[in-house]
Amino acid sequence: MVEDFRRKDETTPVVLMGYYNPIYKFGVEKFLAVAKASGVDGLIIVDLPPEEDDELCLPALEAGLNFIRLTTPTTDDKRLPAVLANTSGFVYYVSMTGITGAAIKSRAAVGDAVKRIKGHTDLPVAVGFGIKTAEDAKTIGRDADGVVVGTVLVDAIGQSLKDGKATDKTIEAARTLVAALAEGVRAARA
């Protein structure tokens, strides 16, 4: 899919997010070569802590791929330097403890966390989890450098399907939601 996307778009960053086991099974060296040749820009591997950087993080950096780390509300100032040590591209702040798709309990706390993380790194900080509306994107976008949206987009696409297949409403459902979220972020920057 990345190769196909790259034939049409050479500039939009592509970041793969997932778990280490499929990469390990495929072979780290082989995976990194294929990812780089396909046009992947970075990786978010959610189950590899910094103590395991030799497994994939350092080889990915050597291959020219960004290695993006997750930080959470439970990542304190003592742990943060280790998490940020080999992070590149941007830092992904998970705005809440719990599951994706849940609601953010305190947007002010998210803003405070973003400011705290920025005190430890020059990398941009993107915030994900719990962002569902243009107003959410606007509020989070005031402090964050990026807004990550997943569940609400999957839900919008899912609601547009008929018998599990895309309809003429599927692209429009995604486009409408993304346009509203983007407008929220732009309003935060105004």
GROMACS elastic network, one bead per residue, 0.5 to 0.9 nm:
[ bonds ]
;  ai    aj funct       b0    kb
    1     4     6  0.51238   500
    1     5     6  0.60989   500
    1     6     6  0.85468   500
    1    38     6  0.86627   500
    2     6     6  0.60074   500
    2     7     6  0.86882   500
    2    14     6  0.76878   500
    2    35     6  0.84964   500
    2    38     6  0.58854   500
    2    39     6  0.64439   500
    2    40     6  0.69219   500
    3     6     6  0.50912   500
    3     7     6  0.64735   500
    3    37     6  0.83160   500
    3    39     6  0.65301   500
    3    40     6  0.87240   500
    4     7     6  0.53208   500
    4     8     6  0.71253   500
    4     9     6  0.89306   500
    4    38     6  0.86446   500
    5     8     6  0.54730   500
    5     9     6  0.60177   500
    5    10     6  0.80605   500
    5    39     6  0.88364   500
    6    10     6  0.51369   500
    6    11     6  0.82081   500
    6    12     6  0.86688   500
    6    38     6  0.76348   500
    6    39     6  0.64999   500
    7    10     6  0.70240   500
    9    12     6  0.64617   500
   10    13     6  0.82645   500
   10    39     6  0.80417   500
   11    14     6  0.89365   500
   13    39     6  0.87412   500
   13    40     6  0.75283   500
   13    41     6  0.59551   500
   13    42     6  0.80532   500
   14    39     6  0.74353   500
   14    40     6  0.52624   500
   14    41     6  0.53279   500
   14    42     6  0.66713   500
   14    43     6  0.87092   500
   15    40     6  0.62085   500
   15    41     6  0.57402   500
   15    43     6  0.53317   500
   15    44     6  0.70402   500
   15    66     6  0.84803   500
   15    68     6  0.88127   500
   16    40     6  0.72738   500
   16    41     6  0.82416   500
   16    42     6  0.64310   500
   16    44     6  0.61596   500
   16    45     6  0.81631   500
   17    42     6  0.86833   500
   17    43     6  0.58610   500
   17    45     6  0.57915   500
   17    46     6  0.74399   500
   18    22     6  0.86001   500
   18    43     6  0.81194   500
   18    44     6  0.64437   500
   18    45     6  0.51590   500
   18    46     6  0.62357   500
   18    47     6  0.82492   500
   19    22     6  0.67717   500
   19    23     6  0.75611   500
   19    44     6  0.82793   500
   19    45     6  0.51966   500
   19    46     6  0.58031   500
   19    47     6  0.58693   500
   19    48     6  0.79294   500
   20    23     6  0.52794   500
   20    24     6  0.60389   500
   20    25     6  0.86084   500
   20    45     6  0.61621   500
   20    46     6  0.77756   500
   20    47     6  0.65454   500
   20    48     6  0.68796   500
   20    56     6  0.82753   500
   21    25     6  0.60475   500
   21    26     6  0.85013   500
   22    25     6  0.50509   500
   22    26     6  0.60351   500
   22    27     6  0.84110   500
   23    26     6  0.50317   500
   23    27     6  0.59136   500
   23    28     6  0.58410   500
   23    30     6  0.88815   500
   23    31     6  0.63258   500
   23    32     6  0.88090   500
   23    56     6  0.89018   500
   24    28     6  0.55939   500
   24    31     6  0.84811   500
   24    55     6  0.87509   500
   24    56     6  0.88284   500
   25    28     6  0.79806   500
   26    29     6  0.88037   500
   26    30     6  0.70543   500
   26    31     6  0.63934   500
   27    30     6  0.53108   500
   27    31     6  0.58653   500
   27    32     6  0.85246   500
   28    31     6  0.50681   500
   28    32     6  0.60898   500
   28    33     6  0.85760   500
   28    55     6  0.80164   500
   28    56     6  0.68346   500
   28    59     6  0.82228   500
   28    60     6  0.88362   500
   29    32     6  0.53121   500
   29    33     6  0.62705   500
   29    34     6  0.87145   500
   29    56     6  0.89474   500
   29    59     6  0.78728   500
   29    60     6  0.88927   500
   30    33     6  0.51805   500
   30    34     6  0.61703   500
   30    35     6  0.84943   500
   31    34     6  0.52009   500
   31    35     6  0.59293   500
   31    36     6  0.84604   500
   32    35     6  0.50511   500
   32    36     6  0.59851   500
   32    37     6  0.84197   500
   32    56     6  0.88712   500
   32    59     6  0.79683   500
   32    60     6  0.64670   500
   32    63     6  0.68395   500
   32    65     6  0.81912   500
   33    36     6  0.52905   500
   33    37     6  0.60526   500
   33    38     6  0.84807   500
   33    63     6  0.75976   500
   34    37     6  0.51258   500
   34    38     6  0.59589   500
   34    39     6  0.86712   500
   34    40     6  0.87811   500
   35    38     6  0.51456   500
   35    39     6  0.64153   500
   35    40     6  0.52759   500
   35    41     6  0.82064   500
   35    42     6  0.88837   500
   35    65     6  0.86295   500
   36    39     6  0.53213   500
   36    40     6  0.54069   500
   36    41     6  0.72119   500
   36    42     6  0.89254   500
   36    63     6  0.73605   500
   36    64     6  0.75864   500
   36    65     6  0.71005   500
   37    40     6  0.75637   500
   40    43     6  0.80857   500
   40    65     6  0.73913   500
   41    64     6  0.79339   500
   41    65     6  0.53696   500
   41    66     6  0.62097   500
   41    89     6  0.88320   500
   42    60     6  0.82931   500
   42    64     6  0.85210   500
   42    67     6  0.56925   500
   42    68     6  0.69640   500
   42    88     6  0.85679   500
   42    89     6  0.74238   500
   43    57     6  0.87682   500
   43    60     6  0.81632   500
   43    65     6  0.71123   500
   43    66     6  0.61933   500
   43    67     6  0.51130   500
   43    68     6  0.59881   500
   43    69     6  0.86904   500
   44    66     6  0.86603   500
   44    67     6  0.62626   500
   44    68     6  0.50948   500
   44    69     6  0.63122   500
   44    70     6  0.77478   500
   44    92     6  0.87157   500
   45    48     6  0.61113   500
   45    49     6  0.89199   500
   45    56     6  0.89341   500
   45    57     6  0.88883   500
   45    67     6  0.80725   500
   45    68     6  0.77729   500
   45    69     6  0.76013   500
   45    70     6  0.86671   500
   46    49     6  0.79824   500
   46    69     6  0.76492   500
   46    70     6  0.70590   500
   48    51     6  0.79307   500
   48    52     6  0.61459   500
   48    53     6  0.75474   500
   48    55     6  0.83589   500
   48    56     6  0.82631   500
   48    57     6  0.84723   500
   49    52     6  0.56737   500
   49    53     6  0.72077   500
   49    69     6  0.86403   500
   49    83     6  0.75616   500
   50    53     6  0.51501   500
   50    54     6  0.87652   500
   50    57     6  0.81432   500
   50    69     6  0.87232   500
   50    82     6  0.64237   500
   50    83     6  0.58269   500
   50    84     6  0.84199   500
   50    85     6  0.78714   500
   50    86     6  0.78534   500
   51    54     6  0.81225   500
   51    82     6  0.82359   500
   51    83     6  0.89673   500
   52    55     6  0.56548   500
   52    56     6  0.77068   500
   52    57     6  0.78666   500
   53    56     6  0.59679   500
   53    58     6  0.57166   500
   53    59     6  0.84197   500
   53    86     6  0.79436   500
   54    57     6  0.62861   500
   54    58     6  0.55490   500
   54    59     6  0.70412   500
   55    58     6  0.73310   500
   55    59     6  0.74037   500
   56    59     6  0.53257   500
   56    60     6  0.58496   500
   56    61     6  0.85421   500
   56    67     6  0.88371   500
   57    60     6  0.51522   500
   57    61     6  0.62387   500
   57    62     6  0.86648   500
   57    66     6  0.85576   500
   57    67     6  0.60223   500
   57    68     6  0.89660   500
   57    86     6  0.73834   500
   57    87     6  0.83997   500
   58    61     6  0.50902   500
   58    62     6  0.61576   500
   58    63     6  0.85813   500
   58    67     6  0.84226   500
   58    86     6  0.75831   500
   59    63     6  0.61367   500
   59    64     6  0.87305   500
   59    65     6  0.87635   500
   60    64     6  0.63819   500
   60    65     6  0.52015   500
   60    66     6  0.69436   500
   60    67     6  0.67982   500
   61    64     6  0.50973   500
   61    65     6  0.51733   500
   61    66     6  0.59597   500
   61    67     6  0.66614   500
   61    86     6  0.83270   500
   61    88     6  0.82368   500
   62    65     6  0.73965   500
   63    66     6  0.89620   500
   65    88     6  0.86195   500
   65    89     6  0.88281   500
   66    87     6  0.74790   500
   66    88     6  0.51273   500
   66    89     6  0.53867   500
   66    90     6  0.84029   500
   67    86     6  0.73827   500
   67    87     6  0.55086   500
   67    88     6  0.53338   500
   67    89     6  0.68792   500
   67    90     6  0.84266   500
   68    84     6  0.89930   500
   68    86     6  0.85863   500
   68    87     6  0.53603   500
   68    88     6  0.56479   500
   68    89     6  0.61791   500
   68    90     6  0.59160   500
   68    91     6  0.58677   500
   68    92     6  0.68836   500
   69    83     6  0.68163   500
   69    84     6  0.71973   500
   69    86     6  0.85669   500
   69    87     6  0.57969   500
   69    88     6  0.79755   500
   69    90     6  0.77778   500
   69    91     6  0.56396   500
   69    92     6  0.60731   500
   69    93     6  0.84280   500
   70    83     6  0.79248   500
   70    91     6  0.63463   500
   70    93     6  0.57284   500
   70    94     6  0.66373   500
   71    74     6  0.78972   500
   71    75     6  0.58778   500
   71    80     6  0.77709   500
   71    83     6  0.74522   500
   71    84     6  0.88392   500
   71    91     6  0.72497   500
   71    92     6  0.62244   500
   71    94     6  0.60651   500
   71    95     6  0.86584   500
   71   117     6  0.86511   500
   72    75     6  0.52397   500
   72    76     6  0.85608   500
   72    92     6  0.85714   500
   72    93     6  0.57350   500
   72    95     6  0.64395   500
   72    96     6  0.67547   500
   72    97     6  0.71740   500
   72   113     6  0.87561   500
   73    76     6  0.75821   500
   73    93     6  0.81983   500
   73    94     6  0.73094   500
   73    95     6  0.67070   500
   73    96     6  0.61668   500
   73    97     6  0.67238   500
   73   109     6  0.88767   500
   73   110     6  0.83233   500
   73   113     6  0.73574   500
   74    96     6  0.89386   500
   74    97     6  0.78642   500
   75    78     6  0.80199   500
   75    79     6  0.59638   500
   75    80     6  0.60761   500
   75    83     6  0.85108   500
   76    79     6  0.54196   500
   76    80     6  0.60078   500
   77    80     6  0.50979   500
   77    81     6  0.73156   500
   77   116     6  0.83777   500
   77   117     6  0.85111   500
   77   120     6  0.87233   500
   78    81     6  0.69005   500
   78    82     6  0.82063   500
   79    82     6  0.56586   500
   79    83     6  0.65150   500
   79    84     6  0.89222   500
   80    83     6  0.50517   500
   80    84     6  0.60957   500
   80    85     6  0.84931   500
   80   117     6  0.77828   500
   80   120     6  0.77594   500
   81    84     6  0.51087   500
   81    85     6  0.58679   500
   81   120     6  0.72507   500
   81   121     6  0.88749   500
   82    85     6  0.51925   500
   82    86     6  0.81736   500
   83    86     6  0.74568   500
   83    87     6  0.71862   500
   84    87     6  0.50205   500
   84    88     6  0.82248   500
   84    91     6  0.79077   500
   84   120     6  0.80885   500
   84   121     6  0.74514   500
   85    88     6  0.88518   500
   87    90     6  0.72735   500
   87    91     6  0.71092   500
   87   123     6  0.85466   500
   88    91     6  0.74905   500
   88   123     6  0.72395   500
   89   123     6  0.67931   500
   89   124     6  0.75390   500
   90   123     6  0.52241   500
   90   125     6  0.57311   500
   90   126     6  0.69562   500
   91   117     6  0.86028   500
   91   121     6  0.89068   500
   91   123     6  0.65726   500
   91   124     6  0.62538   500
   91   126     6  0.61552   500
   91   127     6  0.84575   500
   92   124     6  0.86976   500
   92   125     6  0.59505   500
   92   127     6  0.58439   500
   92   128     6  0.70973   500
   92   146     6  0.88896   500
   92   148     6  0.84178   500
   93    96     6  0.87625   500
   93   110     6  0.87100   500
   93   113     6  0.83811   500
   93   114     6  0.74720   500
   93   117     6  0.87139   500
   93   125     6  0.66913   500
   93   126     6  0.59990   500
   93   128     6  0.63389   500
   93   129     6  0.86789   500
   94    97     6  0.76533   500
   94   126     6  0.86429   500
   94   127     6  0.60216   500
   94   128     6  0.52745   500
   94   129     6  0.59032   500
   94   130     6  0.89977   500
   95   104     6  0.69442   500
   95   107     6  0.85792   500
   95   109     6  0.86938   500
   95   110     6  0.60001   500
   95   113     6  0.85578   500
   95   127     6  0.62601   500
   95   128     6  0.59914   500
   95   129     6  0.57278   500
   95   130     6  0.72695   500
   96    99     6  0.80342   500
   96   100     6  0.86557   500
   96   102     6  0.85232   500
   96   103     6  0.84936   500
   96   104     6  0.64683   500
   96   105     6  0.77664   500
   96   106     6  0.89152   500
   96   110     6  0.83018   500
   96   128     6  0.87449   500
   96   129     6  0.68583   500
   96   130     6  0.77831   500
   98   102     6  0.73982   500
   99   102     6  0.60504   500
   99   129     6  0.78250   500
   99   130     6  0.88309   500
  100   103     6  0.86029   500
  100   128     6  0.85105   500
  100   129     6  0.52222   500
  100   130     6  0.65524   500
  100   150     6  0.80843   500
  100   151     6  0.67182   500
  101   129     6  0.62443   500
  101   130     6  0.53315   500
  101   131     6  0.78084   500
  101   132     6  0.79992   500
  101   150     6  0.79151   500
  101   151     6  0.53372   500
  101   152     6  0.69612   500
  102   129     6  0.71671   500
  102   130     6  0.52359   500
  102   131     6  0.86492   500
  103   129     6  0.78782   500
  103   131     6  0.74573   500
  103   132     6  0.82364   500
  104   107     6  0.65667   500
  104   110     6  0.85517   500
  104   129     6  0.75452   500
  104   130     6  0.51176   500
  104   131     6  0.74846   500
  104   136     6  0.89923   500
  105   109     6  0.85275   500
  105   130     6  0.88645   500
  106   109     6  0.52660   500
  106   110     6  0.65942   500
  106   111     6  0.89470   500
  107   111     6  0.63652   500
  107   112     6  0.86987   500
  107   136     6  0.85447   500
  107   139     6  0.72384   500
  107   140     6  0.69586   500
  108   111     6  0.51037   500
  108   112     6  0.62432   500
  108   113     6  0.86385   500
  108   139     6  0.89765   500
  108   140     6  0.88936   500
  109   112     6  0.50036   500
  109   113     6  0.61118   500
  109   114     6  0.86299   500
  110   113     6  0.50607   500
  110   114     6  0.62037   500
  110   115     6  0.86687   500
  110   127     6  0.83048   500
  110   140     6  0.74677   500
  110   143     6  0.84086   500
  110   144     6  0.89127   500
  111   114     6  0.51567   500
  111   115     6  0.62932   500
  111   116     6  0.86465   500
  111   139     6  0.87874   500
  111   140     6  0.69801   500
  111   142     6  0.79861   500
  111   143     6  0.55085   500
  111   144     6  0.73980   500
  112   115     6  0.51704   500
  112   116     6  0.61869   500
  112   117     6  0.87291   500
  112   143     6  0.84095   500
  113   117     6  0.61568   500
  113   118     6  0.85379   500
  114   117     6  0.51575   500
  114   118     6  0.61338   500
  114   119     6  0.86300   500
  114   125     6  0.67569   500
  114   126     6  0.85139   500
  114   127     6  0.81449   500
  114   143     6  0.65948   500
  114   144     6  0.63934   500
  115   118     6  0.50704   500
  115   119     6  0.63180   500
  115   143     6  0.72739   500
  115   144     6  0.84659   500
  116   119     6  0.51191   500
  116   120     6  0.70952   500
  117   120     6  0.53549   500
  117   121     6  0.66145   500
  117   125     6  0.77362   500
  118   121     6  0.51405   500
  118   122     6  0.63763   500
  118   123     6  0.74010   500
  118   124     6  0.77338   500
  118   125     6  0.72652   500
  119   122     6  0.79505   500
  120   123     6  0.89991   500
  121   124     6  0.81605   500
  122   125     6  0.89349   500
  124   144     6  0.77689   500
  124   145     6  0.55561   500
  124   146     6  0.76465   500
  125   143     6  0.88021   500
  125   144     6  0.56776   500
  125   145     6  0.52987   500
  125   146     6  0.64991   500
  125   147     6  0.88481   500
  126   141     6  0.88040   500
  126   144     6  0.55999   500
  126   145     6  0.54338   500
  126   147     6  0.53952   500
  126   148     6  0.65673   500
  127   131     6  0.86290   500
  127   140     6  0.73140   500
  127   141     6  0.84124   500
  127   144     6  0.62878   500
  127   145     6  0.79761   500
  127   146     6  0.62547   500
  127   147     6  0.50640   500
  127   148     6  0.57531   500
  127   149     6  0.87298   500
  128   131     6  0.66293   500
  128   146     6  0.86034   500
  128   147     6  0.59922   500
  128   149     6  0.61228   500
  128   150     6  0.81343   500
  129   132     6  0.86526   500
  129   148     6  0.72220   500
  129   149     6  0.69582   500
  129   150     6  0.77268   500
  129   151     6  0.81864   500
  130   136     6  0.82254   500
  130   149     6  0.80480   500
  130   151     6  0.83899   500
  130   152     6  0.87148   500
  131   134     6  0.83829   500
  131   135     6  0.87956   500
  131   136     6  0.54379   500
  131   137     6  0.62800   500
  131   140     6  0.81520   500
  131   147     6  0.78372   500
  131   148     6  0.75505   500
  131   149     6  0.61471   500
  131   150     6  0.84222   500
  131   151     6  0.86891   500
  131   152     6  0.78089   500
  131   181     6  0.89561   500
  132   135     6  0.82843   500
  132   136     6  0.62736   500
  132   137     6  0.75755   500
  132   149     6  0.73518   500
  132   150     6  0.87984   500
  132   151     6  0.80791   500
  132   152     6  0.56723   500
  132   153     6  0.84010   500
  132   181     6  0.81148   500
  133   136     6  0.50643   500
  133   137     6  0.63098   500
  133   138     6  0.85788   500
  133   152     6  0.85026   500
  133   177     6  0.82037   500
  133   180     6  0.74956   500
  133   181     6  0.62498   500
  133   184     6  0.80061   500
  134   138     6  0.60554   500
  134   139     6  0.85850   500
  134   177     6  0.84496   500
  134   178     6  0.89326   500
  134   179     6  0.87879   500
  134   180     6  0.53720   500
  134   182     6  0.73277   500
  134   183     6  0.67436   500
  134   185     6  0.74379   500
  135   139     6  0.61067   500
  135   140     6  0.85513   500
  135   180     6  0.89989   500
  135   181     6  0.78935   500
  135   184     6  0.59015   500
  135   185     6  0.86101   500
  136   139     6  0.51604   500
  136   140     6  0.60681   500
  136   141     6  0.81395   500
  136   181     6  0.81880   500
  136   184     6  0.75240   500
  136   185     6  0.88425   500
  137   140     6  0.52679   500
  137   141     6  0.55497   500
  137   142     6  0.85096   500
  137   147     6  0.65196   500
  137   148     6  0.89360   500
  137   149     6  0.89889   500
  137   180     6  0.89611   500
  137   181     6  0.58298   500
  137   182     6  0.76036   500
  137   183     6  0.83794   500
  137   184     6  0.51475   500
  137   185     6  0.53574   500
  137   186     6  0.89824   500
  137   187     6  0.89993   500
  137   188     6  0.79385   500
  138   142     6  0.63923   500
  138   181     6  0.79091   500
  138   182     6  0.86811   500
  138   183     6  0.79516   500
  138   186     6  0.74081   500
  138   187     6  0.61004   500
  138   189     6  0.83005   500
  139   142     6  0.56467   500
  139   143     6  0.78788   500
  139   184     6  0.80129   500
  139   185     6  0.80848   500
  139   188     6  0.67639   500
  140   143     6  0.59660   500
  140   144     6  0.60135   500
  140   146     6  0.85047   500
  140   147     6  0.71156   500
  140   185     6  0.80198   500
  140   188     6  0.80902   500
  141   145     6  0.66447   500
  141   146     6  0.65575   500
  141   147     6  0.64531   500
  141   184     6  0.77478   500
  141   185     6  0.52375   500
  141   186     6  0.81339   500
  141   187     6  0.85128   500
  141   188     6  0.54974   500
  141   189     6  0.73523   500
  142   145     6  0.81544   500
  142   185     6  0.77565   500
  142   187     6  0.87606   500
  142   189     6  0.65891   500
  143   146     6  0.88827   500
  143   188     6  0.86245   500
  144   147     6  0.69387   500
  146   185     6  0.82622   500
  147   181     6  0.88581   500
  147   185     6  0.77081   500
  149   152     6  0.69031   500
  149   153     6  0.68746   500
  149   178     6  0.89918   500
  149   181     6  0.87434   500
  150   153     6  0.53994   500
  150   154     6  0.62580   500
  150   155     6  0.86619   500
  151   154     6  0.50621   500
  151   155     6  0.60298   500
  151   156     6  0.85882   500
  152   156     6  0.61356   500
  152   157     6  0.86491   500
  152   177     6  0.85417   500
  153   156     6  0.50714   500
  153   157     6  0.62436   500
  153   158     6  0.84480   500
  153   173     6  0.86014   500
  153   174     6  0.64437   500
  153   177     6  0.71131   500
  153   178     6  0.78312   500
  154   157     6  0.51917   500
  154   158     6  0.59646   500
  154   159     6  0.85891   500
  154   174     6  0.85145   500
  155   159     6  0.60846   500
  155   160     6  0.86711   500
  156   159     6  0.52656   500
  156   160     6  0.65022   500
  156   170     6  0.80631   500
  156   173     6  0.60218   500
  156   174     6  0.64331   500
  156   177     6  0.76523   500
  157   160     6  0.52142   500
  157   161     6  0.66777   500
  157   166     6  0.81502   500
  157   169     6  0.86471   500
  157   170     6  0.56508   500
  157   171     6  0.77926   500
  157   173     6  0.62851   500
  157   174     6  0.61422   500
  158   161     6  0.54438   500
  158   162     6  0.87156   500
  158   164     6  0.78861   500
  158   166     6  0.86325   500
  158   170     6  0.81801   500
  159   162     6  0.82076   500
  159   170     6  0.83195   500
  159   173     6  0.86053   500
  160   165     6  0.86666   500
  160   166     6  0.69804   500
  160   167     6  0.66326   500
  160   168     6  0.84422   500
  160   169     6  0.57790   500
  160   170     6  0.50602   500
  160   171     6  0.86760   500
  160   172     6  0.89652   500
  160   173     6  0.67995   500
  161   164     6  0.54113   500
  161   165     6  0.51715   500
  161   167     6  0.58247   500
  161   169     6  0.78898   500
  161   170     6  0.65913   500
  162   165     6  0.53470   500
  162   166     6  0.66055   500
  162   167     6  0.65772   500
  163   166     6  0.85369   500
  166   169     6  0.76238   500
  166   170     6  0.56403   500
  166   171     6  0.82603   500
  167   170     6  0.53366   500
  167   171     6  0.80317   500
  168   171     6  0.68828   500
  168   172     6  0.75156   500
  169   172     6  0.52245   500
  169   173     6  0.59241   500
  169   174     6  0.87230   500
  170   173     6  0.51588   500
  170   174     6  0.64546   500
  170   175     6  0.86087   500
  171   174     6  0.52778   500
  171   175     6  0.59991   500
  171   176     6  0.84908   500
  172   176     6  0.58487   500
  172   177     6  0.84439   500
  173   176     6  0.53301   500
  173   177     6  0.63080   500
  173   178     6  0.86369   500
  174   177     6  0.53108   500
  174   178     6  0.60548   500
  174   179     6  0.84534   500
  175   178     6  0.51990   500
  175   179     6  0.59369   500
  175   180     6  0.85561   500
  176   179     6  0.51920   500
  176   180     6  0.62712   500
  176   181     6  0.87191   500
  177   180     6  0.52022   500
  177   181     6  0.62237   500
  177   182     6  0.85665   500
  178   181     6  0.50775   500
  178   182     6  0.59652   500
  178   183     6  0.84444   500
  179   182     6  0.50902   500
  179   183     6  0.60771   500
  179   184     6  0.86127   500
  180   183     6  0.50823   500
  180   184     6  0.62933   500
  180   185     6  0.88547   500
  181   184     6  0.50156   500
  181   185     6  0.64502   500
  181   186     6  0.87287   500
  182   185     6  0.51008   500
  182   186     6  0.61623   500
  182   187     6  0.85477   500
  183   187     6  0.60371   500
  183   188     6  0.86105   500
  184   187     6  0.50886   500
  184   188     6  0.63800   500
  184   189     6  0.89261   500
  185   188     6  0.50798   500
  185   189     6  0.65899   500
  185   190     6  0.89506   500
  186   189     6  0.51547   500
  186   190     6  0.63807   500
  187   190     6  0.50987   500
